[in-house]
Amino acid sequence: MSAVIIGNPLFSPEEQLLADHHVHECEDAGQLALWLANMLSASGKCQRTNSSRTN
């Protein structure tokens, strides 16, 4: 799951490290699924915001 975040230019190295740590520390599958959904949503919003700024 951290592949969604790691190497993503929308996230700073600190954000990538924090996300990776969260994925490895989480033992609750439901909480992890919710976190991933939130991260994907935030990533999509960032991408839309960045693309609207360049157009």
N, CA, C and O of each residue as an XYZ file, in Angstrom:
220
protein
N       0.803     -1.198      0.000
C       0.000      0.000      0.000
C       0.841      1.254      0.000
O       0.435      2.288     -0.531
N       1.995      1.163      0.587
C       2.817      2.366      0.629
C       3.304      2.758     -0.762
O       3.803      3.867     -0.949
N       3.165      1.866     -1.739
C       3.555      2.194     -3.104
C       2.715      3.335     -3.659
O       3.152      4.039     -4.569
N       1.512      3.527     -3.119
C       0.663      4.642     -3.535
C       1.318      5.962     -3.168
O       1.164      6.953     -3.882
N       2.036      5.983     -2.075
C       2.635      7.206     -1.557
C       4.097      7.338     -1.948
O       4.527      8.403     -2.393
N       4.862      6.274     -1.787
C       6.303      6.330     -2.024
C       6.579      6.613     -3.499
O       6.070      5.932     -4.389
N       7.380      7.613     -3.725
C       7.728      7.991     -5.093
C       6.706      8.924     -5.722
O       6.875      9.327     -6.872
N       5.651      9.278     -4.998
C       4.638     10.189     -5.505
C       5.148     11.612     -5.313
O       5.412     12.028     -4.185
N       5.290     12.368     -6.414
C       5.864     13.715     -6.287
C       4.963     14.702     -5.548
O       5.395     15.808     -5.224
N       3.720     14.315     -5.280
C       2.817     15.213     -4.560
C       3.081     15.225     -3.065
O       2.567     16.086     -2.351
N       3.889     14.266     -2.577
C       4.157     14.158     -1.151
C       5.620     14.434     -0.873
O       6.504     13.996     -1.610
N       5.859     15.161      0.192
C       7.229     15.466      0.588
C       7.878     14.203      1.153
O       7.173     13.255      1.500
N       9.197     14.173      1.250
C       9.868     13.017      1.859
C       9.373     12.741      3.279
O       9.267     11.585      3.689
N       9.068     13.812      4.029
C       8.569     13.624      5.395
C       7.196     12.964      5.383
O       6.924     12.082      6.197
N       6.324     13.388      4.457
C       4.996     12.789      4.352
C       5.091     11.324      3.914
O       4.331     10.478      4.387
N       6.015     11.036      3.019
C       6.212      9.663      2.564
C       6.684      8.779      3.709
O       6.219      7.649      3.859
N       7.606      9.290      4.515
C       8.122      8.530      5.652
C       7.018      8.279      6.679
O       6.889      7.170      7.197
N       6.231      9.300      6.970
C       5.134      9.158      7.914
C       4.106      8.139      7.413
O       3.622      7.318      8.191
N       3.777      8.185      6.141
C       2.821      7.234      5.568
C       3.360      5.816      5.636
O       2.633      4.889      5.993
N       4.608      5.645      5.303
C       5.220      4.317      5.348
C       5.207      3.771      6.776
O       4.907      2.598      6.998
N       5.532      4.621      7.728
C       5.532      4.213      9.138
C       4.122      3.802      9.571
O       3.949      2.784     10.242
N       3.122      4.586      9.190
C       1.743      4.284      9.561
C       1.313      2.928      9.007
O       0.684      2.142      9.716
N       1.639      2.654      7.774
C       1.268      1.378      7.141
C       1.906      0.216      7.886
O       1.249     -0.796      8.128
N       3.156      0.344      8.248
C       3.861     -0.755      8.911
C       3.435     -0.941     10.369
O       3.530     -2.048     10.899
N       2.970      0.122     11.022
C       2.589      0.037     12.432
C       1.133     -0.383     12.635
O       0.774     -0.875     13.704
N       0.305     -0.194     11.627
C      -1.130     -0.433     11.781
C      -1.433     -1.931     11.751
O      -0.982     -2.646     10.856
N      -2.201     -2.398     12.741
C      -2.597     -3.800     12.802
C      -4.095     -3.978     12.571
O      -4.577     -5.110     12.530
N      -4.833     -2.890     12.419
C      -6.279     -2.932     12.217
C      -6.563     -2.778     10.722
O      -6.379     -1.698     10.160
N      -7.012     -3.863     10.078
C      -7.234     -3.851      8.631
C      -8.287     -2.821      8.229
O      -8.145     -2.166      7.197
N      -9.336     -2.669      9.027
C     -10.367     -1.685      8.712
C      -9.841     -0.268      8.761
O     -10.149      0.551      7.894
N      -9.040      0.022      9.785
C      -8.446      1.353      9.919
C      -7.477      1.621      8.773
O      -7.431      2.729      8.239
N      -6.715      0.620      8.402
C      -5.758      0.774      7.311
C      -6.481      1.002      5.983
O      -6.045      1.820      5.173
N      -7.584      0.283      5.757
C      -8.364      0.477      4.529
C      -8.937      1.894      4.463
O      -8.929      2.521      3.404
N      -9.434      2.398      5.599
C      -9.959      3.756      5.652
C      -8.851      4.767      5.408
O      -9.044      5.737      4.675
N      -7.694      4.547      6.017
C      -6.553      5.442      5.815
C      -6.159      5.482      4.341
O      -5.901      6.551      3.789
N      -6.113      4.294      3.699
C      -5.733      4.238      2.286
C      -6.751      4.982      1.431
O      -6.371      5.728      0.528
N      -8.033      4.789      1.703
C      -9.064      5.500      0.943
C      -8.900      7.010      1.100
O      -9.028      7.756      0.129
N      -8.620      7.456      2.313
C      -8.408      8.891      2.557
C      -7.177      9.398      1.817
O      -7.197     10.498      1.264
N      -6.114      8.615      1.801
C      -4.887      9.027      1.108
C      -5.114      9.116     -0.398
O      -4.645     10.052     -1.045
N      -5.831      8.143     -0.952
C      -6.120      8.164     -2.391
C      -6.987      9.369     -2.744
O      -6.780     10.005     -3.778
N      -7.950      9.680     -1.891
C      -8.799     10.840     -2.112
C      -7.981     12.126     -2.066
O      -8.131     12.997     -2.924
N      -7.116     12.240     -1.063
C      -6.265     13.428     -0.942
C      -5.316     13.549     -2.123
O      -5.071     14.650     -2.616
N      -4.783     12.425     -2.577
C      -3.883     12.429     -3.721
C      -4.612     12.900     -4.971
O      -4.077     13.689     -5.750
N      -5.824     12.418     -5.156
C      -6.625     12.849     -6.307
C      -6.927     14.331     -6.272
O      -6.876     15.005     -7.301
N      -7.244     14.849     -5.080
C      -7.514     16.277     -4.939
C      -6.265     17.094     -5.256
O      -6.347     18.126     -5.923
N      -5.118     16.637     -4.782
C      -3.859     17.342     -5.066
C      -3.569     17.342     -6.557
O      -3.152     18.359     -7.111
N      -3.783     16.222     -7.200
C      -3.525     16.126     -8.638
C      -4.455     17.058     -9.408
O      -4.015     17.733    -10.339
N      -5.753     17.106     -9.030
C      -6.686     17.986     -9.713
C      -6.313     19.446     -9.486
O      -6.388     20.258    -10.408
N      -5.914     19.780     -8.269
C      -5.526     21.152     -7.956
C      -4.298     21.555     -8.753
O      -4.249     22.644     -9.326
N      -3.300     20.670     -8.790
C      -2.064     20.971     -9.525
C      -2.317     21.070    -11.020
O      -1.732     21.926    -11.684
N      -3.177     20.214    -11.566
C      -3.442     20.273    -13.009
C      -4.240     21.516    -13.374
O      -4.056     22.060    -14.463
N      -5.133     21.986    -12.483
C      -5.894     23.203    -12.773
C      -5.007     24.437    -12.711
O      -5.276     25.433    -13.382
N      -3.955     24.375    -11.913
C      -3.021     25.501    -11.822
C      -2.162     25.617    -13.066
O      -1.749     26.717    -13.431
N      -1.888     24.498    -13.722
C      -1.011     24.526    -14.900
C      -1.779     24.798    -16.180
O      -1.176     25.114    -17.206
N      -3.099     24.681    -16.137
C      -3.913     24.913    -17.362
C      -4.447     26.304    -17.416
O      -5.143     26.662    -18.367
